[in-house]
Amino acid sequence: MQNTIFNISHYPSFSIKNPKQTQTHSIIPFNPTRFYSNAVSFSSFTHQSSPLPLSSSFKFTPFPSLTPHFPDPFRPRAVSVPENAENSEDASSSLIKTLQLGSLFGLWYLFNIYFNIYNKQVLKAAHFPVTVTAVQFAVGTVLVAFMWGFNLYKRPKLSGAQLAAILPLAAVHTLGNLFTNMSLGKVAVSFTHTIKAMEPFFSVILSAMFMGEMPTPWVVGSLVPIVGGVALASITEASFNWAGFWSAMASNVTNQSRNVLSKKVMVKKEDSMDNITLFSIITVMSFFLLAPVAVFLEGVKFTPAYLESAGLNVRQVYIRSLLAALCFHAYQQVSYMILQRVSPVSHSVGNCVKRVVVIVSSVIFFKTVVSPVNAFGTAIALAGVFLYTRVKKIKSKPKTA
């Protein structure tokens, strides 16, 4: 039996040689680059070798890559963003703003309620309305100085011309609050605020006189239930007296004069200032205007010795006076903060609702006797105020030739 010699070279090709056979068969080279994509080409090492018989068959199956494939942690990948992400952010931002505005309205009403309660208690115990009003402006001045001193609010730089323009505003602001306190000391809180519901009536008259703003028929019509409701409530008020009635009416005139004057003050844009800054300046000026008047008219009546001689609880009077002054300044500051966020019409509607809340809360707290006719008159007056806030934005049509 003939021996068959197998020579396997170290090169990439296999060669099988039989000495007895001389027939040449086809060569099947082994090229690793066919099976491994990352192999180095060996084409330069291929050479002739002995033929392979056709009867001998070799099946070469490419091996799968054994190298594990790990994801590249540094390769940037696309991240899907929900389509409603932006809408959800807008909705959450709108919800936050709504909650903030609702909180401001709640604080506005709450501070106003407590101001009227504490203020009425102080004025009932010690009827010195000028001194009480001066104390309220004094506390407000301290708060303004605190805000400016610690940069909680920007301190304005005022010229002499600006101070001269603000002075009339401070004067009518002082008188408006003084007359309100005089009325609260004479009549029930609910009746004072019922009379103050006539503010739109005086606003229309003063705007026509000094600003040339003629009211529309809708506005004039809304004033009818206001005047009628106040008249009906007045003639049926159990605590009615003329001093309290005319003090509340004088408060309406002065407060609306302040609003009319505030439209004319600082006309130039470079001289304009926001409402909170203007209110802060007016508060400080009102204190310096009223403090000497209080001493001249009523003397120094809030000393511990005088209060004790009058049989009053000194600590109780001081605490309630301080709380009333803090609530007085706080509710007006919050009112201006709301005015910066909403339209004047919306602010007027909120003010109308506030008056209703104050009247109802004062009647409940002080157990004020209210007849059905008196309640009906108050309701008509407040409904007229609400109607006024709605029709005020209706513009009259220009006349055509």
ABEGO torsion letter per residue (X at the ends): XBBBBBBBBABABBBBBBAABABBBBBBBBBAAAABAABBBAAAABBBBBBBBAABBBBBBBBBBABBBBBBAABBBBBBBBAAAAAAAAAAAAAAAAAAAAAAAAAAAAAAAAAAAAAAAAAAABBBAAAAAAAAAAAAAAAAAAAAAAGABBBBBBBAAAAAAAAAAAAAAAAAAAAAAAAAAABBAAAAAAAAAAAAAAAAAAAAAAAGBBBBAAAAAAAAAAAAAAAAAAAABAABBAAAAAAAAAAAAAAAAAAAAAAABGABAAABBBAAAAAAAAAAAAAAAAAAAAAAAAEBAABAAAAAAAGBBAAAAAAAAAAAAAAAAAAAAAAAAAAAABBAAAAAAAAAAAAAAAAAAAAAAAGBBBBAAAAAAAAAAAAAAAAAAAAAABBBBBBBX
